[in-house]
């Protein structure tokens, strides 16, 4: 972002004199040398030729914004591209593969005619084929801001030869904390407030609350069954992912992090039986929708959520977030209070909730290829996009279009704020601002800026005065988990270990339901014991041993050892 400095009058006079003298020099020179270049405005005044921008070719093999196909002026003429050219004198010549980008990239690589920079999902082939160049020296010389933002996570990007060949995006910057995202208990506000807004801090609190809901709200106003707690089965963890995350299993990981940095599957955790027992108790007492473990997401939305038959739900905050519009459009009584708010509760034997997993290492890959004639310029571009100024530019577009500095921090201008609040499609505003176009080179929208805002202003609940999202951030914000050293735990595993992992994962999914849906406490205890034994018989101990080895290796790598 530009910072404008007022020039004192005496300085302005000196500058003017300098320009006049330069102009005289140019005129005198013109009389004796007809080859003087005066193509640019600067050249007309100073006789100095404007330097041509460095052009770097880049391909996004993972596919770009579908609304902007290759050749669309958006790629070359958007406001962010122009701002980067003005700042760095660098332009990107884009190509974006749609469809099966990986297949097309393989053909291009085989031809030997590939671009300076490649964005892709898996860099292993271009590294093995020596297409990706080492970045260590470039980072040291031209990437100080990038180096600072990655911090120790750069160690995680080193290959066995000690070189870094690729960078990532969507990483958690050094020292940052992410917004409040992830899994939680979500309770419908109108019902919660009508029941006195009781504390919901423990599993017992939640149990008592759901009993009260069943007693006071057995039916909806139109006579349908109201479910105190409901849910759906979309993938292996939908019915209980949120529950085990609140007990301390790093979100989306299926794991329990034990003593001595050991890695085990979550049913081995001290709290596992208590968590599944809680679900089983709700099922046996009719406090949970009996179809919560069998119905798919679309069916759940249509038959349970949209008809306002769900009083509470455990899962991702976004799974119920948009339903308020359905209620208000239907003009249901008290519709403005029929939104779901987020609650985190804990189990007596549980660890600290781990609702949202983020990695300092990041995801995806970007490489500078051996065809790049100016890798220094490429690294300067990537370094700038890792700065606060550059990252914010990429995420929101240049200052003066949809945002401006107000009271010392960036704020959406009213016309654009109104458009976002009205639900305008992002693609329209991307065309006007260039926002998001460069955001996935080495950028990240995790954490907050030094101004205290989200990286993407239109998602900032304070900038948009979104009190519901502010409540979500406050409730969930502290319960994130650094998953840097538990990603890719099966990397390098042999075929036998990988086969065992697949067998364990299948049982982890399929067999949990027989535990949750047990008809009695005795049946539950027997089913839980059988559940864990089946995991071990499928090879869980061997897989856990391998994952523990990799986890410890990543811990050492992260520390630079």
C-alpha positions in Angstrom: 0.0 0.0 0.0 1.3 3.4 -0.9 2.2 5.8 1.8 1.9 9.4 0.6 4.3 11.9 2.2 3.8 15.7 2.0 6.7 17.5 0.4 7.7 20.8 2.0 7.6 23.7 -0.3 11.4 24.2 -0.3 11.9 20.6 -1.4 9.3 21.0 -4.1 11.1 24.1 -5.4 14.4 22.2 -5.5 12.7 19.3 -7.4 11.2 21.7 -9.9 14.6 23.4 -10.5 16.1 20.0 -11.0 13.5 19.1 -13.6 14.0 22.3 -15.5 17.7 21.8 -15.6 17.2 18.3 -16.8 14.8 19.5 -19.5 17.4 22.0 -20.7 20.0 19.3 -20.8 17.7 17.2 -22.9 17.0 20.0 -25.3 20.7 20.7 -25.7 21.3 17.0 -26.3 18.5 16.8 -28.8 20.3 19.4 -31.0 23.4 17.1 -31.2 22.0 13.6 -30.9 18.8 12.6 -32.7 18.8 9.1 -31.2 17.8 10.2 -27.7 14.9 8.0 -26.4 11.8 10.0 -25.5 9.2 7.2 -25.6 8.0 7.5 -22.0 6.9 10.4 -19.9 10.0 9.9 -17.8 12.1 9.9 -20.9 10.5 13.2 -22.1 11.6 14.9 -18.9 14.9 13.2 -17.9 16.2 11.5 -21.0 16.2 8.2 -19.1 14.5 5.3 -20.8 11.8 3.5 -18.8 13.0 0.0 -18.0 10.8 -2.7 -19.5 9.1 -4.9 -17.0 10.4 -8.4 -16.3 8.0 -10.9 -17.7 7.7 -14.3 -15.9 5.6 -17.1 -17.3 3.5 -19.0 -14.9 1.0 -21.9 -15.1 -1.6 -22.9 -12.5 -1.9 -26.6 -13.2 -4.4 -27.1 -10.5 -7.0 -24.9 -12.3 -7.7 -21.3 -11.9 -10.9 -19.3 -11.4 -13.3 -20.9 -13.9 -14.8 -17.5 -14.6 -11.6 -16.2 -16.0 -10.3 -18.6 -18.7 -6.9 -18.3 -20.2 -6.7 -15.3 -22.4 -9.2 -13.3 -20.4 -7.9 -9.7 -19.9 -8.4 -10.3 -16.2 -5.2 -12.3 -16.0 -3.0 -9.6 -17.3 -4.9 -6.4 -16.7 -6.5 -6.7 -13.3 -5.7 -4.0 -10.7 -3.4 -6.3 -8.7 -1.3 -7.2 -11.7 -1.0 -3.4 -12.5 -0.1 -2.7 -8.8 2.6 -5.4 -8.8 4.1 -4.0 -12.1 4.2 -0.5 -10.6 5.8 -1.8 -7.4 8.2 -4.4 -8.7 8.3 -3.9 -12.5 7.3 -7.5 -12.8 4.5 -9.0 -14.9 3.2 -12.5 -14.9 2.2 -14.2 -18.2 -0.5 -16.6 -17.0 -1.7 -19.9 -18.2 -4.3 -21.8 -16.4 -5.1 -25.5 -17.0 -8.8 -26.5 -16.6 -10.1 -30.0 -16.4 -7.3 -32.6 -15.7 -4.5 -30.1 -15.2 -2.1 -32.7 -14.0 -2.3 -34.7 -17.2 -1.8 -31.6 -19.3 1.1 -30.5 -17.1 2.8 -33.9 -17.7 2.6 -33.4 -21.4 4.0 -29.9 -21.2 6.9 -31.1 -19.0 7.7 -33.9 -21.3 7.9 -31.5 -24.2 10.6 -29.4 -22.4 8.7 -26.2 -23.1 7.4 -25.3 -19.7 7.1 -21.9 -17.9 9.2 -20.1 -15.3 6.9 -20.8 -12.4 4.5 -23.8 -11.9 1.7 -24.0 -9.3 0.8 -27.7 -8.7 -0.4 -29.9 -5.9 2.4 -32.5 -5.7 6.0 -31.3 -6.5 7.7 -34.7 -6.2 8.0 -35.4 -9.9 9.3 -31.9 -10.9 11.8 -32.2 -8.0 12.9 -35.7 -9.0 13.3 -34.7 -12.7 15.4 -31.6 -11.7 12.9 -29.3 -13.2 12.4 -27.4 -9.9 15.6 -25.5 -8.9 16.9 -25.2 -5.4 15.6 -22.1 -3.6 17.8 -21.9 -0.6 20.2 -19.2 -1.9 17.4 -17.2 -3.5 15.5 -17.2 -0.2 18.6 -16.0 1.7 19.3 -13.2 -0.8 15.9 -12.1 -2.0 13.3 -13.6 0.4 13.9 -12.1 3.9 10.1 -11.4 4.4 9.2 -14.8 3.1 11.8 -16.4 5.4 10.4 -14.6 8.4 6.8 -15.5 7.6 7.5 -19.2 7.2 9.8 -19.3 10.2 10.9 -22.7 11.3 8.4 -24.3 8.8 10.9 -23.8 6.0 12.8 -26.7 7.6 9.8 -28.9 6.8 10.2 -28.1 3.1 13.7 -29.3 2.9 14.4 -32.5 0.9 16.9 -35.1 1.9 19.7 -33.2 0.2 19.0 -30.2 2.4 17.6 -28.1 -0.4 14.2 -26.4 -0.6 12.6 -26.9 -4.0 9.1 -25.7 -3.5 7.0 -23.2 -1.5 3.4 -23.6 -0.3 0.3 -21.6 0.5 -2.4 -21.5 3.2 0.2 -21.9 5.9 0.0 -20.5 9.4 2.5 -17.7 9.5 5.1 -17.6 12.2 3.5 -16.2 15.4 0.0 -16.0 14.0 -3.2 -17.6 15.4 -6.1 -18.5 13.1 -9.7 -17.2 13.3 -12.3 -19.2 15.2 -13.2 -22.0 12.7 -13.8 -25.7 13.1 -16.2 -28.1 14.8 -18.5 -27.3 17.7 -21.9 -27.9 19.3 -24.4 -25.5 17.6 -27.6 -24.7 19.4 -30.5 -22.8 17.9 -30.6 -19.5 19.6 -34.4 -19.0 20.0 -34.7 -22.3 21.8 -31.6 -21.8 23.9 -32.7 -18.4 25.1 -36.2 -19.6 25.8 -34.8 -22.3 28.1 -32.8 -19.7 30.0 -29.5 -19.8 28.2 -28.0 -22.4 30.6 -24.3 -23.0 30.8 -23.0 -25.6 28.4 -19.5 -26.2 29.5 -19.4 -30.0 30.1 -20.9 -33.1 28.6 -23.3 -33.3 31.5 -24.5 -29.8 30.9 -25.2 -30.7 27.3 -27.0 -33.9 28.3 -29.2 -32.0 30.7 -29.9 -29.3 28.1 -30.9 -31.9 25.4 -33.3 -33.5 27.9 -34.9 -30.1 28.6 -35.3 -29.5 24.8 -37.0 -32.9 24.5 -39.4 -32.1 27.3 -40.3 -28.5 26.3 -40.1 -28.9 22.5 -41.2 -32.4 21.5 -42.9 -31.1 18.3 -42.5 -28.3 15.9 -45.3 -25.7 15.6 -46.6 -27.7 12.6 -46.6 -31.0 14.5 -43.4 -32.6 13.3 -40.9 -34.3 15.6 -38.3 -32.0 16.9 -34.9 -33.5 17.4 -32.8 -32.2 20.4 -29.7 -33.2 18.5 -29.4 -34.2 14.9 -26.8 -34.9 12.3 -25.9 -36.7 9.0 -23.4 -39.1 7.6 -21.4 -37.6 4.8 -17.9 -39.2 5.3 -16.2 -41.3 7.8 -16.3 -38.8 10.6 -19.4 -36.5 10.1 -21.4 -38.1 13.0 -18.7 -37.9 15.6 -15.8 -35.8 14.2 -16.9 -32.8 16.2 -17.3 -34.9 19.3 -13.8 -36.4 19.3 -12.3 -33.0 18.3 -13.9 -31.5 21.5 -12.3 -34.3 23.4 -8.9 -33.4 22.0 -8.3 -35.4 18.8 -6.8 -32.9 16.3 -9.6 -32.0 13.9 -9.8 -34.2 10.8 -6.8 -36.4 11.9 -8.4 -39.6 13.3 -5.5 -39.6 15.8 -4.7 -39.3 19.5 -1.4 -37.8 20.5 -0.2 -39.7 23.5 2.8 -39.5 25.9 6.3 -39.2 24.4 5.0 -37.9 21.1 3.3 -41.2 20.3 0.6 -41.4 17.7 -2.4 -43.7 18.1 -5.8 -44.0 16.6 -8.4 -42.0 18.6 -10.2 -45.1 20.0 -7.0 -45.8 22.0 -7.4 -42.4 23.8 -8.3 -42.4 27.5 -11.4 -40.5 26.7 -12.6 -42.5 23.6 -15.0 -44.8 25.5 -16.5 -41.8 27.3 -17.1 -39.9 24.1 -18.8 -42.8 22.3 -20.7 -43.6 25.5 -22.1 -40.1 25.5 -23.4 -40.5 22.0 -24.8 -44.0 22.9 -26.6 -42.6 25.9 -28.2 -39.9 23.8 -29.2 -42.5 21.3 -30.7 -44.8 23.9 -32.7 -42.0 25.5 -34.1 -40.6 22.3 -32.2 -37.3 22.5 -30.6 -37.7 19.1 -32.1 -38.1 15.7 -32.0 -41.9 15.0 -31.2 -41.2 11.4 -28.2 -39.0 12.3 -25.8 -41.8 11.4 -27.4 -43.0 8.2 -29.0 -40.0 6.3 -26.8 -38.1 3.8 -26.2 -34.4 4.1 -28.7 -33.3 1.4 -31.5 -35.4 2.9 -30.7 -34.0 6.4 -30.9 -30.5 5.1 -34.2 -31.0 3.3 -36.0 -33.2 5.8 -34.6 -31.9 9.1 -32.7 -28.7 9.0 -34.7 -26.6 6.6 -38.1 -27.5 8.2 -36.7 -26.3 11.5 -36.7 -29.7 13.2 -33.1 -29.4 14.6 -32.5 -27.8 18.0 -28.8 -28.6 18.1 -26.1 -30.1 15.9 -22.5 -31.1 16.4 -20.3 -30.5 13.4 -18.7 -27.8 11.3 -19.9 -24.3 12.0 -20.7 -23.7 8.3 -23.1 -26.6 8.1 -25.9 -24.7 9.7 -24.7 -21.1 9.2 -26.7 -20.3 6.1 -30.0 -21.8 7.2 -31.2 -18.6 8.8 -32.0 -17.2 5.3 -34.3 -20.2 4.8 -36.2 -19.4 8.0 -36.5 -15.7 7.3 -37.5 -16.2 3.7 -40.3 -18.6 5.0 -41.3 -15.9 7.4 -41.3 -18.3 10.4 -42.3 -16.8 13.7 -39.2 -15.3 15.5 -37.1 -16.2 12.5 -34.5 -13.6 13.2 -33.6 -15.6 16.4 -33.5 -19.0 14.7 -29.8 -19.1 13.9 -27.3 -21.5 15.4 -24.6 -20.2 17.8 -21.4 -22.1 18.6 -20.6 -23.8 21.9 -17.6 -25.7 23.0 -18.0 -28.3 25.8 -15.5 -30.6 27.4 -15.4 -34.2 28.7 -14.0 -35.0 32.2 -11.3 -37.2 30.8 -10.8 -35.2 27.6 -7.9 -33.1 26.5 -8.1 -29.5 25.4 -10.5 -29.3 22.4 -8.7 -29.3 19.0 -11.4 -28.0 16.7 -9.4 -26.6 13.8 -6.2 -28.0 12.5 -3.7 -25.7 10.8 -0.2 -26.3 9.5 2.8 -24.0 9.5 4.0 -26.0 6.5 0.9 -25.2 4.4 -0.4 -27.0 1.3 0.1 -27.1 -2.4 3.3 -26.3 -4.1 5.0 -23.6 -6.2 8.3 -24.1 -8.0 10.7 -22.0 -10.0 11.8 -24.1 -13.0 15.2 -24.5 -14.6 13.8 -22.6 -17.6 13.5 -19.4 -15.6 16.0 -16.8 -16.9 15.4 -14.5 -14.0 14.8 -16.5 -10.8 15.9 -13.5 -8.8 12.9 -11.6 -10.0 10.6 -14.5 -9.3 11.8 -14.7 -5.7 11.4 -10.9 -5.3 7.8 -11.3 -6.4 7.2 -14.2 -4.0 8.9 -12.4 -1.2 6.7 -9.3 -1.7 3.5 -11.4 -1.8 4.6 -12.8 1.6 4.8 -9.3 3.2 1.8 -7.9 4.9 1.4 -5.2 2.2 1.7 -7.7 -0.7 -0.4 -10.4 0.9 -3.2 -7.9 1.7 -3.0 -6.6 -1.8 -3.4 -10.1 -3.3 -6.3 -10.9 -1.0 -8.3 -7.7 -1.4 -7.0 -5.7 -4.4 -5.3 -2.3 -4.3 -6.3 0.4 -1.9 -8.9 2.8 -3.2 -11.2 0.3 -4.9 -13.1 -1.8 -2.4 -11.1 -0.7 0.7 -9.4 2.4 2.1 -7.5 3.2 5.3 -9.9 4.5 8.0 -8.8 5.4 11.5 -5.5 3.7 11.0 -6.7 0.4 9.5 -8.2 -0.9 6.3 -11.9 -0.8 6.0 -14.4 -1.7 3.2 -15.8 1.2 1.4 -19.6 1.5 1.8 -20.5 0.7 -1.8 -18.6 -2.6 -1.6 -19.6 -3.4 1.9 -23.3 -3.1 0.8 -22.6 -5.3 -2.1 -21.0 -8.0 0.0 -23.8 -7.8 2.6 -26.4 -8.1 -0.2 -24.8 -11.4 -1.2 -23.2 -10.4 -4.5 -21.1 -13.1 -6.1 -17.4 -12.8 -5.4 -16.5 -13.4 -9.1 -18.0 -10.0 -10.0 -15.9 -8.2 -7.4 -12.8 -10.1 -8.4 -13.1 -8.7 -11.9 -13.1 -5.2 -10.6 -10.5 -5.5 -7.9 -8.2 -8.4 -8.8 -8.7 -9.9 -5.3 -7.8 -13.5 -4.9 -6.0 -13.8 -8.2 -2.5 -13.9 -6.7 -3.6 -15.1 -3.3 -2.5 -18.7 -3.7 1.1 -18.2 -4.9 2.6 -18.1 -1.5 -0.1 -16.3 0.4 -2.1 -17.2 3.5 -5.4 -16.0 4.9 -4.8 -17.6 8.3 -4.1 -15.4 11.3 -4.8 -11.7 11.4 -3.0 -8.6 10.1 -1.1 -6.1 12.3 -4.3 -4.0 12.1 -6.3 -6.7 13.8 -8.3 -7.5 10.7 -8.8 -10.7 8.8 -6.6 -11.0 5.7 -9.7 -11.0 3.5 -11.8 -8.0 4.6 -15.1 -9.3 3.3 -14.8 -12.3 5.6 -13.9 -10.1 8.6 -16.9 -10.2 11.0 -15.9 -6.9 12.6 -15.4 -5.2 9.2 -18.9 -6.4 8.1 -20.5 -6.0 11.6 -21.4 -9.7 11.5 -22.2 -10.4 15.2 -22.9 -14.1 14.5 -19.4 -14.6 13.1 -18.0 -12.6 16.0 -19.7 -15.0 18.4 -18.2 -17.9 16.5 -14.7 -16.4 16.7 -15.0 -15.8 20.4 -16.3 -19.3 21.1 -13.9 -21.3 18.9 -10.9 -19.0 18.5 -8.6 -20.6 21.2 -9.2 -24.2 20.2 -7.0 -24.6 17.2 -4.3 -27.2 16.8 -0.9 -27.0 15.1 -0.9 -30.0 12.8 2.5 -29.3 11.2 4.1 -32.5 12.4 1.1 -34.8 11.9 0.6 -34.3 8.2 1.8 -36.9 5.7 2.5 -39.5 8.4 2.3 -42.3 5.9 4.9 -40.8 3.6 7.4 -43.4 2.4 5.5 -46.3 4.0 5.9 -49.7 2.3 2.9 -51.4 0.6 2.2 -53.7 3.5 2.0 -50.8 6.0 -0.2 -48.8 3.6 -2.5 -51.8 3.2 -2.8 -52.1 6.9 -3.6 -48.4 7.2 -6.5 -48.8 4.7 -7.9 -51.8 6.5 -7.7 -49.9 9.9 -9.4 -46.8 8.4 -12.2 -48.9 7.0 -12.9 -50.4 10.4 -12.5 -47.1 12.1 -15.4 -45.8 10.1 -17.7 -48.9 9.7 -17.5 -50.4 13.2 -18.0 -47.2 15.2 -21.7 -47.2 14.5 -22.3 -50.6 16.2 -20.8 -49.0 19.3 -22.9 -45.8 19.2 -26.1 -47.7 18.4 -25.8 -50.4 21.1 -29.1 -51.2 22.8 -27.8 -51.2 26.4 -24.9 -50.2 28.5 -23.6 -53.8 28.6 -23.9 -54.1 24.8 -22.0 -50.8 24.5 -19.1 -52.0 26.6 -18.8 -55.2 24.6 -19.1 -53.4 21.3 -16.4 -50.9 22.3 -14.0 -53.6 23.3 -14.6 -55.5 20.1 -14.1 -52.2 18.1 -10.6 -51.6 19.5 -9.6 -55.3 19.1 -10.7 -55.2 15.5 -8.5 -52.2 14.8 -5.5 -54.0 16.3 -6.2 -57.2 14.4 -6.3 -55.2 11.2 -2.8 -53.9 11.9 -3.3 -50.7 14.0 -0.1 -51.3 16.1 2.1 -51.5 13.1 0.6 -48.4 11.5 0.8 -46.5 14.8 4.4 -47.4 15.1 5.2 -46.0 11.7 3.2 -42.8 12.2 5.0 -42.3 15.5 8.3 -42.6 13.8 7.4 -40.1 11.2 5.9 -37.7 13.7 9.1 -37.7 15.7 11.1 -37.2 12.6 9.0 -34.2 11.6 9.4 -32.7 15.1 13.2 -32.9 14.6 13.0 -31.5 11.1 10.9 -28.6 12.2 13.5 -27.7 14.8 16.2 -27.7 12.2 17.9 -30.9 13.3 
